[in-house]
Amino acid sequence: MGNQLTDMAPNTSFLPNFQNLHVVVIGLDSAGKTSLLYRLKLKEFVKTIPTKGFNMEKIKITRTSENQGVPVLILANKQDQDSALSVSEVEKLLSVHELSMYTLYHVQGCSAVDGQGLQAGLEKLYEMIVKRKKTVKHNRNRKR
């Protein structure tokens, strides 16, 4: 499931409206991927049925050196449920500390039902994207 972040959250003040950002959302069955997409797109909770196959609004994934170190935002959804794993438990189970030292990541607790945590997660994702762009630009200038 994927789309341009600026299309999904057009009224988000921290995103420049002239910039296109592409995101890919992946997760386990019943993790709330579709609910999160609708929360971002419509700014409200939409009760969904399990998705068969996948949703694709616009997706382009290539394996190139440019994708190395792409920022990763992990949304620990369903934090509104008592049985939800904590952010630290999700980090531990996914072994995020084993990601490359060049990969920026953030684990954010959230809820597609009430929207809690989504804004903070998207803001952190944007910060990581900006930081990566600066790093890539700096590395290009050093090679010249």
Secondary structure as UniProt FT lines:
FT   STRAND          2..4
FT   HELIX           5..8
FT   TURN            10..11
FT   TURN            13..14
FT   TURN            17..18
FT   STRAND          22..24
FT   TURN            29..30
FT   HELIX           33..42
FT   HELIX           65..67
FT   TURN            68..69
FT   STRAND          72..76
FT   TURN            79..80
FT   TURN            82..83
FT   HELIX           87..94
FT   HELIX           96..98
FT   TURN            101..102
FT   STRAND          105..109
FT   TURN            112..114
FT   TURN            116..117
FT   HELIX           118..143
//
